[in-house]
Amino acid sequence: MRFKDLDEVWNLIKLFRLSLPARVFEMDRTEDQSGKSYVMRYVSGISVETTICLAKYFDGIFSCYTSNRQSRTSSSGVIEMEIRPE
């Protein structure tokens, strides 16, 4: 897949997020003085292993674009990721 920017990737994730097993899947796009920021919070509906897999998957998707990524994955099945395009 090839997208011109993170906005297009973000829109794709919005489309397929309903197909992922999650208790919570929140996505916000904000803009401040330093530019756009994307924040995603995922709470697994299945297992810690699934959460770890999805965290690596999302990180891989966003790693294809020049961005600063901060990701936190907890053993309780929570992924929090903030993406800031450079």
JOFEN-V261383 format. One record per pair of residues at least 6 apart in sequence whose ideal C-beta (glycine too) atoms are under 6 Angstrom apart, sorted by the first residue. I is the first residue (numbers start at 0). J is the second residue. D is the distance in whole Angstrom. If there is no record, write none. Layout:
I_J_D ; I_J_D
This chain:
2_8_5 ; 5_64_5 ; 5_84_5 ; 9_37_6 ; 16_24_5 ; 20_44_4 ; 20_45_5 ; 21_41_6 ; 21_44_5 ; 22_42_5 ; 22_44_5 ; 23_42_4 ; 24_41_5 ; 25_40_4 ; 26_39_5 ; 27_38_5 ; 28_37_5 ; 29_36_5 ; 35_84_6 ; 36_83_5 ; 37_82_4 ; 38_81_5 ; 39_80_5 ; 40_79_5 ; 41_78_4 ; 42_77_5 ; 43_49_6 ; 43_50_4 ; 43_76_3 ; 47_74_6 ; 47_76_6 ; 50_76_5 ; 54_72_4 ; 54_78_5 ; 58_70_6 ; 61_68_6 ; 61_82_5 ; 65_85_5 ; 66_82_5 ; 66_84_5 ; 67_83_5 ; 68_82_5 ; 69_81_5 ; 70_80_5 ; 71_79_5 ; 72_78_5
